[in-house]
């Protein structure tokens, strides 16, 4: 059956993988990518599909109600996969209002458009992609499940928790058809180098310091972005409407141990040694959660999904991608990638 899907934030790291997967796997679908193209949105990530007949790109802000409504009308949007978000914790500490506007106001703006354009809402779907950070920190050996109480500690996680609550409120109050998923830390190709793994890969290659917050004891679960895209695809098609699902990689590791593993892999790839000497401990981040761990038994038992990429294999694949795509990293770190939209779209 044909679907007209609006994917928000589709030029970002996770979004570009989801957009590509749906465009290529479901040629009968019409996929509209709405992205503001802030610093982390990169259309170069989608060069291979931009000429596909079932793919459309729109540059714009999810907080622009008039634009969003016009997209619903023009493309007869009947499904939304909402990935657009400000997502970097450090940036949220420095500028929380930006996160409140995009992550909360933007989400509500999209749902208002959905309500006004969808007559039979149960035939449509608003799929909201969120984070495990909304749960706060959890002590071992426990893990977050779908019933874990929210306890956000940063402006970023508070803004995502609020957006989750609004999605549930619109489900309960207006009968909007929704699914929410909360995922653990993503990694893989095309991730903006402010994030830990690409930052470390780039710094190791250049012999720059590897900053580690506090003692490096904070624990995170790592999910390869392709596994996440597969899970989103599965939930979009087979998830139970009105429910929430956790998506994780079953790959818990202390930040310091993760960086040491990256150093080992990079040294092997580059034929050198001593990258661990670049590790530099810095003052811890305010409100830094100690441990995230996510229970994926619900999505596994209901839909049979489980991660297919173990962490060490995923890191090796990720390192290989960045070393093979050095021009991509150069354009991103210098800001040249932002010229792509002007050259490929605006000047046509």
C-alpha positions as CSV (number, residue, x, y, z in Angstrom):
1,X,0.0,0.0,0.0
2,X,1.3,3.5,-0.9
3,X,2.2,5.7,2.0
4,X,3.1,9.4,2.0
5,X,5.6,9.8,4.8
6,X,7.0,13.0,6.3
7,X,10.4,12.3,7.9
8,X,11.6,15.3,10.0
9,X,15.3,15.7,10.5
10,X,16.0,13.4,7.6
11,X,19.3,15.0,6.8
12,X,20.7,14.4,10.2
13,X,22.7,11.4,11.4
14,X,19.9,8.9,12.3
15,X,17.4,10.6,9.9
16,X,19.6,10.1,6.8
17,X,19.9,6.4,7.5
18,X,16.1,6.1,8.0
19,X,15.3,8.1,4.9
20,X,17.6,6.1,2.7
21,X,16.3,2.8,4.0
22,X,12.7,3.7,3.3
23,X,13.3,5.3,-0.1
24,X,15.2,2.3,-1.4
25,X,13.2,-0.5,0.3
26,X,9.8,0.9,-0.5
27,X,9.7,2.5,-3.9
28,X,5.9,2.7,-3.7
29,X,6.2,5.1,-0.8
30,X,6.5,8.9,-1.2
31,X,9.1,10.1,1.3
32,X,9.3,13.8,2.1
33,X,12.4,14.9,4.1
34,X,11.9,18.1,6.1
35,X,15.1,19.5,7.6
36,X,16.1,22.9,8.8
37,X,19.8,22.1,7.9
38,X,21.3,23.3,11.1
39,X,24.9,22.5,11.8
40,X,24.2,18.8,12.0
41,X,22.0,18.4,8.9
42,X,24.0,17.3,5.9
43,X,22.4,16.6,2.5
44,X,25.7,15.1,1.3
45,X,24.6,12.1,3.4
46,X,21.7,11.5,0.9
47,X,23.4,12.2,-2.5
48,X,22.8,8.7,-3.7
49,X,19.0,9.0,-3.4
50,X,18.3,12.6,-4.2
51,X,17.3,11.9,-7.8
52,X,14.9,9.1,-6.8
53,X,11.3,9.7,-8.0
54,X,9.8,8.9,-4.6
55,X,12.1,11.3,-2.6
56,X,11.5,15.0,-1.9
57,X,13.5,17.4,0.2
58,X,12.1,20.5,1.9
59,X,14.3,22.9,3.8
60,X,12.4,24.3,6.7
61,X,11.7,24.5,10.4
62,X,9.2,22.1,12.2
63,X,8.2,25.1,14.3
64,X,6.9,26.9,11.2
65,X,3.2,25.9,11.4
66,X,2.3,27.4,8.0
67,X,5.1,25.6,6.2
68,X,4.3,22.3,8.0
69,X,0.6,22.6,7.1
70,X,1.5,23.3,3.5
71,X,3.6,20.2,3.3
72,X,0.8,18.0,4.7
73,X,-1.5,19.5,2.0
74,X,0.9,19.4,-1.0
75,X,2.2,15.8,-0.4
76,X,-1.0,14.4,1.2
77,X,1.0,13.3,4.2
78,X,-0.6,10.4,6.0
79,X,2.4,9.3,8.2
80,X,5.1,11.0,10.1
81,X,8.4,9.7,11.5
82,X,9.6,12.5,13.7
83,X,13.4,12.5,14.2
84,X,14.1,16.3,14.1
85,X,15.6,17.4,17.4
86,X,18.4,19.3,19.1
87,X,20.3,16.4,20.6
88,X,23.7,17.4,22.1
89,X,23.6,17.6,25.9
90,X,26.5,20.1,26.2
91,X,24.7,22.5,23.8
92,X,21.5,22.2,25.8
93,X,23.4,23.3,28.9
94,X,24.7,26.4,27.1
95,X,21.4,27.2,25.2
96,X,18.4,25.5,26.7
97,X,15.8,27.7,25.0
98,X,16.8,26.4,21.6
99,X,16.0,22.8,22.8
100,X,12.7,23.8,24.3
101,X,11.6,25.4,21.0
102,X,12.7,22.6,18.6
103,X,12.0,19.6,20.7
104,X,8.8,20.7,22.4
105,X,7.2,23.4,20.3
106,X,8.3,21.7,17.1
107,X,6.8,18.3,18.1
108,X,3.4,19.9,19.1
109,X,3.4,21.9,15.8
110,X,3.7,18.7,13.8
111,X,1.0,17.0,15.8
112,X,-1.4,20.0,15.3
113,X,-0.9,19.7,11.6
114,X,-1.5,15.9,11.7
115,X,-4.8,16.5,13.6
116,X,-6.0,19.1,11.2
117,X,-5.2,17.0,8.1
118,X,-6.0,13.5,9.1
119,X,-9.7,12.6,9.2
120,X,-9.4,8.9,10.3
121,X,-6.3,9.1,12.5
122,X,-6.1,5.4,13.2
123,X,-5.3,4.9,9.5
124,X,-2.3,7.3,9.9
125,X,0.7,7.2,12.3
126,X,2.7,9.8,14.2
127,X,5.9,8.0,15.1
128,X,8.0,9.9,17.6
129,X,11.7,9.0,18.1
130,X,13.1,9.7,21.5
131,X,16.0,8.8,23.8
132,X,16.8,6.7,26.9
133,X,18.1,9.9,28.5
134,X,14.5,10.8,29.6
135,X,14.8,8.1,32.3
136,X,17.8,9.6,34.0
137,X,20.4,7.3,35.5
138,X,20.0,3.7,36.7
139,X,22.1,1.6,39.0
140,X,23.4,-1.8,37.9
141,X,22.1,-4.4,37.4
142,X,18.8,-2.8,36.6
143,X,17.8,-1.5,33.1
144,X,15.3,0.9,31.7
145,X,12.0,-0.6,30.5
146,X,9.0,1.0,29.0
147,X,7.4,1.5,32.5
148,X,10.5,3.2,34.0
149,X,9.6,6.6,35.6
150,X,11.0,9.6,33.8
151,X,13.8,11.5,35.6
152,X,15.6,13.7,33.1
153,X,18.7,15.5,34.4
154,X,19.7,17.8,31.5
155,X,17.8,20.5,29.5
156,X,18.1,18.1,26.5
157,X,16.6,15.1,28.2
158,X,14.0,17.3,29.9
159,X,12.9,18.7,26.5
160,X,12.7,15.2,25.0
161,X,10.7,13.9,28.1
162,X,8.3,16.8,27.6
163,X,7.8,16.0,24.0
164,X,7.2,12.3,24.9
165,X,4.5,13.5,27.3
166,X,2.9,15.7,24.7
167,X,2.7,12.8,22.2
168,X,1.0,10.6,24.8
169,X,-1.3,13.5,25.7
170,X,-2.4,13.9,22.1
171,X,-3.0,10.2,21.9
172,X,-5.2,10.2,24.9
173,X,-7.0,13.5,24.4
174,X,-7.3,13.7,20.6
175,X,-7.0,10.0,19.7
176,X,-3.9,10.7,17.5
177,X,-2.4,7.5,16.4
178,X,1.1,7.3,17.8
179,X,4.1,5.2,18.6
180,X,7.1,6.3,20.7
181,X,10.5,4.7,20.8
182,X,13.4,5.4,23.2
183,X,16.8,4.5,22.0
184,X,20.3,4.3,23.5
185,X,23.4,6.1,22.1
186,X,23.7,5.8,18.4
187,X,27.0,5.5,16.4
188,X,28.1,4.8,12.9
189,X,28.8,6.5,9.5
190,X,27.9,10.2,8.9
191,X,27.7,11.2,12.6
192,X,28.6,14.9,13.2
193,X,32.0,15.0,15.0
194,X,30.8,16.7,18.1
195,X,29.6,13.3,19.3
196,X,32.1,11.1,21.3
197,X,33.0,8.4,18.8
198,X,33.6,10.5,15.6
199,X,35.3,13.2,17.8
200,X,37.7,10.6,19.1
201,X,38.4,9.1,15.7
202,X,39.2,12.5,14.2
203,X,41.3,13.5,17.2
204,X,43.3,10.3,17.3
205,X,44.0,10.6,13.6
206,X,45.3,14.1,14.1
207,X,47.1,13.5,17.3
208,X,44.8,15.8,19.3
209,X,43.7,15.3,23.0
210,X,40.9,12.9,23.7
211,X,38.7,14.7,26.4
212,X,37.1,12.4,29.0
213,X,34.6,13.8,31.5
214,X,35.4,13.1,35.1
215,X,37.0,9.7,35.6
216,X,35.4,8.2,32.5
217,X,33.3,5.9,34.6
218,X,29.9,6.9,33.1
219,X,28.3,3.9,31.4
220,X,26.4,4.0,28.1
221,X,24.7,1.5,25.9
222,X,25.7,1.7,22.2
223,X,23.4,1.1,19.3
224,X,24.7,1.0,15.7
225,X,22.7,3.4,13.5
226,X,21.8,0.7,10.9
227,X,20.3,-1.5,13.7
228,X,18.3,1.5,14.8
229,X,17.0,2.3,11.3
230,X,15.9,-1.4,11.0
231,X,14.1,-1.1,14.3
232,X,12.3,2.1,13.2
233,X,11.3,0.5,10.0
234,X,9.9,-2.5,11.9
235,X,8.0,-0.4,14.5
236,X,6.6,1.9,11.8
237,X,5.1,-1.1,10.0
238,X,4.3,-3.6,12.8
239,X,4.4,-1.7,16.1
240,X,1.3,-1.5,18.2
241,X,-0.2,1.9,18.0
242,X,-0.4,3.8,21.3
243,X,2.6,2.0,22.7
244,X,6.2,2.7,23.6
245,X,9.3,0.6,22.7
246,X,12.8,0.7,23.9
247,X,15.6,0.1,21.4
248,X,19.1,-0.7,22.6
249,X,22.3,-2.3,21.4
250,X,23.0,-4.6,24.4
251,X,26.5,-3.0,24.5
252,X,27.1,-1.3,27.8
253,X,30.5,0.1,28.3
254,X,32.3,2.8,30.4
255,X,33.2,5.8,28.4
256,X,36.9,5.4,29.2
257,X,36.9,1.8,28.1
258,X,35.1,2.8,24.9
259,X,37.8,5.4,24.1
260,X,40.6,2.9,24.9
261,X,39.0,0.4,22.5
262,X,38.9,3.1,19.8
263,X,42.5,3.9,20.4
264,X,43.4,0.2,19.9
265,X,41.4,0.0,16.7
266,X,42.8,3.2,15.3
267,X,46.4,2.3,16.1
268,X,45.9,-1.1,14.3
269,X,44.4,0.6,11.3
270,X,47.0,3.4,11.1
271,X,50.0,1.1,11.9
272,X,51.1,3.0,14.9
273,X,50.8,2.9,18.8
274,X,50.4,5.2,21.8
275,X,47.0,6.8,21.0
276,X,45.9,6.1,24.6
277,X,48.4,8.8,25.7
278,X,46.1,11.3,24.1
279,X,43.5,10.7,26.7
280,X,42.9,13.8,28.8
281,X,40.6,13.9,31.8
282,X,38.5,17.1,32.1
283,X,36.0,18.6,34.5
284,X,32.8,16.6,34.6
285,X,29.7,17.9,32.9
286,X,27.0,19.3,35.1
287,X,24.2,16.7,35.9
288,X,26.2,13.9,34.1
289,X,24.1,10.7,34.4
290,X,26.2,7.8,35.7
291,X,24.7,4.9,33.8
292,X,22.2,4.1,31.1
293,X,21.1,0.6,30.4
294,X,18.1,-0.4,28.3
295,X,15.9,-3.4,28.3
296,X,14.8,-4.4,24.8
297,X,12.8,-7.5,25.7
298,X,9.5,-5.9,24.6
299,X,10.5,-5.2,21.0
300,X,12.3,-8.6,20.9
301,X,9.4,-10.6,22.2
302,X,6.7,-8.8,20.2
303,X,8.5,-8.2,16.9
304,X,11.6,-10.4,17.0
305,X,14.0,-7.4,16.7
306,X,17.5,-7.6,18.3
307,X,20.7,-5.7,17.5
308,X,22.8,-7.5,14.8
309,X,26.1,-5.5,15.2
310,X,28.2,-6.1,18.3
311,X,30.1,-3.1,19.6
312,X,33.7,-4.0,18.6
313,X,32.6,-5.0,15.1
314,X,30.5,-1.8,14.8
315,X,33.4,0.4,16.0
316,X,35.8,-1.2,13.4
317,X,33.2,-0.6,10.7
318,X,32.7,3.0,11.8
319,X,36.5,3.6,12.0
320,X,36.9,2.2,8.5
321,X,34.1,4.5,7.2
322,X,35.7,7.6,8.6
323,X,39.2,6.7,7.4
324,X,37.8,6.0,3.9
325,X,35.7,9.2,3.9
326,X,38.3,11.7,5.0
327,X,37.0,14.3,2.6
328,X,33.6,14.1,4.3
329,X,35.1,14.7,7.7
330,X,37.1,17.6,6.3
331,X,34.1,19.3,4.8
332,X,32.1,18.8,8.0
333,X,34.8,20.2,10.3
334,X,35.5,23.2,8.1
335,X,31.8,23.9,7.5
336,X,32.1,23.4,3.7
337,X,29.4,20.8,3.7
338,X,26.8,23.5,4.3
339,X,27.4,24.8,0.8
340,X,25.8,21.6,-0.7
341,X,22.2,22.8,-0.4
342,X,23.0,26.1,-2.1
343,X,24.8,24.4,-5.0
344,X,22.4,21.4,-5.5
345,X,19.0,22.9,-4.7
346,X,19.0,26.7,-4.4
347,X,21.0,27.4,-7.5
348,X,19.1,24.9,-9.8
